Amino acid sequence: MSGVELRNVTKAFGKAVAVRNLDLTVGKGEFLALLGPSGCGKTTTLRMIAGFTRPDSGEILIDGQPVSSLSVRERRVGIVFQSYALFPNMTAFENIAFGLRVRKLPEEEVRSRVFRLLEMVGLEDKANANCRQLSGGQQQRVALARALAIEPRVLLLDEPLSALDAKVRNSLRFEIKKIQRESGITTIYVTHDQEEALSISDRVAVMRSGQIEQAGTPWEVYANPSSLFVADFVGVSNFLDVEVKAGGTVFWNDRPLEVEGAGSLAPGPWRLVIRPERLLPVPKDAQEKNILEGTVAGRVFLGPIQRVALDVGKERILVDLLNTEKGHLSPGEPLRVSFSPGDGRLIRRS
């Protein structure tokens, strides 16, 4: 049974169509990331699921129940915003308890549930701390616990980590995923951060111009992008304009390349997508397939890797190499790299 389902949903603001004929299914207990650039419709989609915004057409179901006529509260969704939206004059305990007290639950049950959630988010020692005394990461954990306190059917998170520094953000990604697994709650997570979407979710739906461009597991979306937009937006890619000939031979600048699956494609112009980490250095006498030889134009230090810009003829490609003590390359040095036939992805050029 699906946790959330959108059927042919459309929403426009004046002449601007934010979401267009959107079909989306989120499995019960699944963690889905809605990923896309600003203005692609992901936050509007989240707001329609929550009930803050009503669709112009189409249907939204939660646990199989149509919810278009229900209020935000009646839909039983938990929402975590980028801005936390905590009551600054309340303690962590009082913020988490707020929704439960509004629902007039017995105080004994309120206390039991709040302390259980504080333990879950690792803040049991901060129950009586005023929210102003908490760090940004701690405040976001309180916001998450408050959203879970009402035992929602669906948890909606709208770029909840974007205001935090990188180290705290990375730590909280694991916490959010851990909490989601423990609670088993259907979760939809909106972000424009591709690394965040890939690292935290069971499935990623990449949005563009109000529609789903591609949906799949993080690996499927990264390794097998269905369009040039997805290949460009998710991760770093090299794009080579190639010609596929009859029989599946691929030519790049009159250089033959072997690419898996090319034999089933129609002859004509295609674009070859290769991730930088799939280009591996090879020695001068190597006889591997798909060797590209060029000159180092520059490099960028990225901690565990160095990203090398390599000029191959008139083209510039990026190569990711592990950083080793003797592995630093200088501009002007020759470098030969190759990729296996299964590491290239051919996408039709329009």
C-alpha positions as CSV (number, residue, x, y, z in Angstrom):
1,M,0.0,0.0,0.0
2,S,1.3,3.5,-0.9
3,G,1.9,6.0,1.8
4,V,1.3,9.0,-0.5
5,E,0.0,9.2,-4.0
6,L,-0.4,12.1,-6.4
7,R,-2.5,11.6,-9.4
8,N,-2.2,14.0,-12.3
9,V,-1.8,17.0,-10.0
10,T,-1.4,20.5,-11.4
11,K,-0.9,23.8,-9.6
12,A,-0.5,27.2,-11.2
13,F,0.1,30.7,-9.7
14,G,-1.4,33.0,-12.3
15,K,0.2,32.1,-15.6
16,A,3.1,30.3,-14.0
17,V,2.6,26.6,-13.8
18,A,4.5,25.3,-10.7
19,V,3.4,21.7,-10.9
20,R,2.2,20.1,-14.1
21,N,0.3,16.8,-14.4
22,L,2.4,15.2,-11.7
23,D,2.1,11.5,-10.9
24,L,4.1,10.3,-7.9
25,T,3.8,7.3,-5.5
26,V,5.7,7.1,-2.3
27,G,5.6,3.6,-0.7
28,K,4.4,3.2,2.9
29,G,7.5,3.6,5.2
30,E,9.6,4.8,2.3
31,F,12.1,7.7,2.4
32,L,11.8,9.7,-0.8
33,A,13.9,12.8,-1.7
34,L,12.4,15.4,-4.0
35,L,15.4,16.8,-5.7
36,G,15.6,19.7,-8.1
37,P,16.8,23.3,-8.7
38,S,15.0,26.3,-7.3
39,G,11.6,26.9,-9.0
40,C,11.1,23.3,-10.2
41,G,8.0,22.7,-8.1
42,K,9.3,20.5,-5.2
43,T,8.2,22.8,-2.4
44,T,4.8,23.5,-4.0
45,T,4.4,19.7,-4.2
46,L,5.2,19.3,-0.5
47,R,2.8,22.1,0.5
48,M,0.0,20.5,-1.5
49,I,0.6,17.2,0.3
50,A,0.5,19.0,3.6
51,G,-2.6,20.9,2.8
52,F,-1.2,24.5,2.8
53,T,-1.8,24.8,-0.9
54,R,-4.7,23.3,-2.9
55,P,-4.1,21.8,-6.3
56,D,-6.0,23.2,-9.3
57,S,-6.6,19.7,-10.5
58,G,-5.7,16.1,-9.7
59,E,-6.0,14.0,-6.6
60,I,-3.8,13.5,-3.5
61,L,-4.1,10.4,-1.3
62,I,-2.5,9.5,2.0
63,D,-2.6,5.9,3.0
64,G,-5.2,5.4,0.2
65,Q,-7.5,8.1,1.5
66,P,-8.3,11.2,-0.6
67,V,-7.2,14.3,1.4
68,S,-8.0,17.2,-0.9
69,S,-11.0,18.2,1.3
70,L,-9.1,17.8,4.6
71,S,-7.4,20.5,6.6
72,V,-3.7,20.4,7.5
73,R,-4.5,19.0,11.0
74,E,-7.0,16.4,9.7
75,R,-4.3,15.0,7.3
76,R,-2.1,14.1,10.2
77,V,1.2,15.1,8.6
78,G,4.3,16.2,10.5
79,I,6.2,19.1,9.0
80,V,9.8,20.3,9.5
81,F,10.8,23.6,8.0
82,Q,14.2,25.1,7.1
83,S,13.6,27.8,9.7
84,Y,12.8,25.3,12.6
85,A,9.7,27.4,13.5
86,L,10.2,26.7,17.2
87,F,8.7,28.8,20.0
88,P,11.8,30.7,21.3
89,N,10.3,31.4,24.7
90,M,9.7,27.7,25.4
91,T,12.0,24.8,26.4
92,A,12.8,21.9,24.2
93,F,10.2,19.8,26.2
94,E,7.5,22.4,25.9
95,N,8.0,22.8,22.1
96,I,7.7,19.0,21.6
97,A,4.7,18.8,23.9
98,F,2.9,21.7,22.3
99,G,1.0,19.7,19.6
100,L,0.1,17.0,22.1
101,R,-1.3,19.5,24.6
102,V,-3.3,21.2,21.8
103,R,-4.9,17.7,21.2
104,K,-5.6,17.5,24.9
105,L,-3.7,14.3,25.6
106,P,-3.3,13.3,29.3
107,E,-0.3,15.0,30.8
108,E,1.2,11.6,31.8
109,E,1.1,10.5,28.1
110,V,2.5,13.8,27.0
111,R,5.5,13.4,29.3
112,S,6.1,9.8,28.3
113,R,6.0,10.5,24.6
114,V,8.1,13.7,24.8
115,F,10.9,12.0,26.8
116,R,10.9,9.1,24.5
117,L,11.4,11.4,21.5
118,L,14.0,13.5,23.3
119,E,15.9,10.2,23.8
120,M,15.4,9.3,20.2
121,V,17.0,12.5,18.9
122,G,19.7,12.5,21.5
123,L,18.6,15.5,23.6
124,E,17.3,13.9,26.8
125,D,19.7,16.2,28.8
126,K,18.3,19.3,27.1
127,A,14.6,18.9,28.0
128,N,14.6,22.0,30.2
129,A,16.9,24.1,28.0
130,N,15.4,27.2,26.4
131,C,15.5,27.0,22.6
132,R,17.6,30.1,22.5
133,Q,20.3,28.2,24.3
134,L,20.4,25.4,21.8
135,S,22.7,25.2,18.7
136,G,21.2,25.1,15.2
137,G,21.6,21.4,15.0
138,Q,19.9,20.9,18.4
139,Q,17.0,23.1,17.4
140,Q,16.5,21.1,14.2
141,R,16.4,17.9,16.3
142,V,13.7,19.5,18.5
143,A,11.8,20.5,15.4
144,L,12.0,16.9,14.1
145,A,10.9,15.5,17.5
146,R,8.0,17.9,17.6
147,A,6.8,16.8,14.1
148,L,7.0,13.1,15.2
149,A,5.2,13.7,18.5
150,I,1.8,13.8,17.0
151,E,2.5,10.4,15.4
152,P,1.9,11.6,11.8
153,R,1.0,9.4,8.9
154,V,3.6,11.2,6.8
155,L,6.7,13.3,7.7
156,L,7.4,16.2,5.4
157,L,10.8,17.9,5.5
158,D,11.4,21.1,3.5
159,E,15.2,21.7,3.1
160,P,15.6,21.2,6.9
161,L,19.4,21.3,6.9
162,S,20.2,24.1,4.5
163,A,20.8,26.7,7.3
164,L,23.3,24.6,9.1
165,D,27.1,24.4,8.6
166,A,28.5,21.5,6.6
167,K,29.7,19.4,9.5
168,V,26.5,19.6,11.5
169,R,24.5,18.9,8.2
170,N,26.4,15.7,7.5
171,S,25.9,14.5,11.1
172,L,22.2,15.2,11.0
173,R,21.7,13.4,7.7
174,F,22.6,10.1,9.5
175,E,20.4,11.0,12.5
176,I,17.4,11.8,10.3
177,K,17.8,8.5,8.4
178,K,18.2,6.5,11.6
179,I,15.1,8.1,13.2
180,Q,13.1,7.5,10.0
181,R,14.1,3.8,10.0
182,E,13.2,3.4,13.7
183,S,9.8,5.1,13.3
184,G,9.0,3.5,10.0
185,I,7.2,6.7,8.9
186,T,6.6,7.6,5.3
187,T,8.9,10.5,4.6
188,I,9.3,13.1,1.8
189,Y,12.4,15.2,1.9
190,V,12.7,18.3,-0.3
191,T,16.2,19.4,-1.1
192,H,18.3,21.0,-3.9
193,D,21.4,19.4,-2.5
194,Q,22.2,16.3,-4.6
195,E,24.6,14.8,-2.1
196,E,22.0,15.1,0.6
197,A,19.4,13.4,-1.6
198,L,21.6,10.6,-2.6
199,S,23.0,9.9,0.9
200,I,19.7,10.0,2.9
201,S,16.9,8.5,0.8
202,D,15.6,5.1,-0.3
203,R,14.5,6.7,-3.6
204,V,15.1,10.0,-5.4
205,A,12.7,11.8,-7.6
206,V,14.4,14.5,-9.7
207,M,12.1,17.3,-10.6
208,R,12.2,19.8,-13.5
209,S,9.7,22.4,-14.6
210,G,7.0,20.9,-12.3
211,Q,7.3,17.3,-13.4
212,I,9.3,14.2,-12.4
213,E,12.3,13.9,-14.8
214,Q,13.5,10.6,-13.3
215,A,12.8,8.5,-10.2
216,G,14.8,5.6,-8.8
217,T,17.2,4.5,-6.2
218,P,20.1,6.8,-5.6
219,W,22.4,4.5,-7.5
220,E,20.0,4.2,-10.5
221,V,19.7,8.0,-10.8
222,Y,23.4,8.6,-10.4
223,A,24.7,5.7,-12.5
224,N,22.0,5.6,-15.2
225,P,20.6,9.1,-15.7
226,S,17.6,9.1,-18.1
227,S,18.3,12.6,-19.5
228,L,21.0,15.1,-20.0
229,F,19.4,17.3,-17.3
230,V,19.6,14.5,-14.7
231,A,23.2,13.7,-15.7
232,D,24.1,17.3,-15.4
233,F,22.2,18.1,-12.2
234,V,23.0,15.0,-10.2
235,G,26.8,14.8,-9.6
236,V,29.6,15.9,-12.0
237,S,29.7,14.5,-15.5
238,N,31.8,14.7,-18.7
239,F,29.7,15.2,-21.8
240,L,31.2,14.1,-25.1
241,D,29.3,14.7,-28.4
242,V,29.6,11.4,-30.3
243,E,28.2,9.7,-33.4
244,V,26.8,6.2,-33.2
245,K,27.2,4.3,-36.5
246,A,25.3,1.3,-37.7
247,G,26.3,-1.8,-35.8
248,G,27.0,0.2,-32.6
249,T,30.4,1.7,-33.3
250,V,30.8,5.0,-31.4
251,F,33.1,7.8,-32.7
252,W,34.3,10.8,-30.8
253,N,36.3,13.2,-33.0
254,D,36.9,10.3,-35.4
255,R,38.2,8.3,-32.5
256,P,36.4,4.9,-32.1
257,L,35.1,4.1,-28.6
258,E,33.4,1.0,-27.2
259,V,30.3,1.7,-25.2
260,E,28.0,-0.9,-23.7
261,G,24.5,-0.9,-25.3
262,A,25.5,1.1,-28.3
263,G,24.5,-1.7,-30.7
264,S,20.8,-1.3,-29.8
265,L,20.7,2.4,-30.5
266,A,19.7,4.2,-33.6
267,P,22.6,5.7,-35.6
268,G,23.0,9.4,-35.2
269,P,24.2,12.1,-32.8
270,W,24.4,11.1,-29.1
271,R,26.0,12.4,-26.0
272,L,28.3,10.2,-24.0
273,V,28.2,10.8,-20.3
274,I,31.1,9.7,-18.2
275,R,31.5,10.3,-14.4
276,P,35.0,11.7,-13.5
277,E,35.7,8.8,-11.1
278,R,35.2,6.3,-13.9
279,L,38.2,7.6,-15.8
280,L,41.2,5.7,-14.6
281,P,44.9,6.5,-15.3
282,V,46.8,4.0,-17.4
283,P,50.5,3.6,-18.2
284,K,52.1,4.6,-21.5
285,D,52.2,1.1,-22.9
286,A,48.6,0.1,-21.8
287,Q,46.4,-1.5,-24.4
288,E,43.1,-0.9,-22.6
289,K,40.0,0.1,-24.6
290,N,38.8,3.7,-24.6
291,I,42.1,5.4,-23.9
292,L,42.0,9.2,-23.8
293,E,45.4,10.9,-23.8
294,G,45.8,14.6,-22.9
295,T,47.6,17.3,-21.0
296,V,46.8,18.4,-17.4
297,A,45.3,21.9,-17.5
298,G,44.9,22.2,-13.7
299,R,43.7,20.4,-10.6
300,V,41.6,21.1,-7.5
301,F,42.3,19.6,-4.1
302,L,39.1,18.0,-2.7
303,G,40.4,16.2,0.4
304,P,40.4,12.5,-0.5
305,I,40.5,13.2,-4.2
306,Q,42.0,15.6,-6.6
307,R,39.9,16.7,-9.6
308,V,42.1,17.1,-12.6
309,A,41.1,19.1,-15.7
310,L,42.5,17.2,-18.7
311,D,42.8,18.7,-22.2
312,V,42.2,16.0,-24.8
313,G,42.5,17.7,-28.2
314,K,40.1,20.6,-28.2
315,E,38.0,19.1,-25.4
316,R,38.4,19.4,-21.6
317,I,37.3,16.6,-19.4
318,L,37.4,16.1,-15.6
319,V,39.2,13.2,-13.9
320,D,38.8,12.3,-10.2
321,L,41.9,10.7,-8.8
322,L,42.6,9.4,-5.2
323,N,45.0,11.7,-3.4
324,T,48.3,10.0,-2.7
325,E,51.6,11.4,-1.5
326,K,53.1,11.0,-4.9
327,G,50.0,11.4,-6.9
328,H,49.8,15.2,-7.4
329,L,49.9,16.3,-11.0
330,S,51.1,19.6,-12.3
331,P,49.8,21.6,-15.3
332,G,51.4,20.6,-18.5
333,E,52.0,17.0,-17.5
334,P,50.7,14.2,-19.9
335,L,48.1,11.9,-18.6
336,R,46.4,8.9,-20.1
337,V,43.1,7.6,-18.8
338,S,40.6,5.0,-19.9
339,F,37.0,3.9,-19.1
340,S,35.4,0.6,-19.4
341,P,32.6,0.1,-21.9
342,G,30.1,-0.3,-19.1
343,D,31.0,3.1,-17.5
344,G,29.7,5.3,-20.4
345,R,26.1,6.3,-20.7
346,L,24.7,7.3,-24.1
347,I,21.9,9.8,-24.2
348,R,20.2,11.1,-27.3
349,R,21.1,14.6,-28.4
350,S,18.1,16.7,-29.4
